[in-house]
């Protein structure tokens, strides 16, 4: 009886792995969104919990700074 109650309050190691994984990616994505002044992305990443999937997509696809090419006059 006590073991069952204990297991309900303290999930297995997979849960803790996903928790740490998600927190790392969420922190990195929130930092980049704040640095790039992407308020909408910041709020979406902060509110939605996607086990790191949305955060990874933002960091590697949507959060990249766009380079502005300068045209030199000759």
PEWO-V616026 format. One record per residue. N is the residue number from 1. SS is DSSP state (alpha for helix, beta for strand, coil for the rest). PSI is psi as a letter, one per 30 degrees, with the letter a starting at -180 (999 if undefined). NEAR is the number of other C-alpha atoms within 12 Angstrom. Layout:
n = [N	N]
ss = [SS	SS]
psi = [PSI	PSI]
near = [NEAR	NEAR]
//
This chain:
n = [1	2	3	4	5	6	7	8	9	10	11	12	13	14	15	16	17	18	19	20	21	22	23	24	25	26	27	28	29	30	31	32	33	34	35	36	37	38	39	40	41	42	43	44	45	46	47	48	49	50	51	52	53	54	55	56	57	58	59	60	61	62	63	64	65	66	67	68	69	70	71	72	73	74]
ss = [coil	alpha	alpha	alpha	alpha	alpha	alpha	alpha	alpha	coil	coil	coil	alpha	alpha	alpha	alpha	alpha	alpha	alpha	alpha	alpha	alpha	alpha	alpha	alpha	alpha	alpha	alpha	alpha	alpha	alpha	alpha	alpha	alpha	alpha	coil	coil	coil	alpha	alpha	alpha	alpha	alpha	alpha	alpha	alpha	alpha	coil	coil	coil	coil	coil	alpha	alpha	alpha	alpha	alpha	alpha	alpha	alpha	alpha	alpha	coil	coil	coil	coil	coil	coil	coil	coil	coil	coil	coil	coil]
psi = [e	e	e	e	e	e	e	e	f	j	l	l	f	e	e	e	e	e	e	e	e	e	e	e	e	e	e	e	e	e	e	e	e	e	e	g	h	i	e	e	e	e	e	e	e	e	e	k	j	g	h	f	e	e	e	e	e	e	e	f	d	f	g	k	k	k	k	k	k	k	k	k	k	999]
near = [7	8	10	10	10	11	12	11	11	13	16	13	11	11	14	14	15	20	19	16	21	26	23	19	28	34	22	26	35	33	24	27	28	20	17	20	16	21	18	16	27	28	19	19	34	25	14	17	19	20	22	27	22	27	35	26	20	29	28	17	15	19	28	18	16	9	6	6	6	6	6	5	4	3]
//
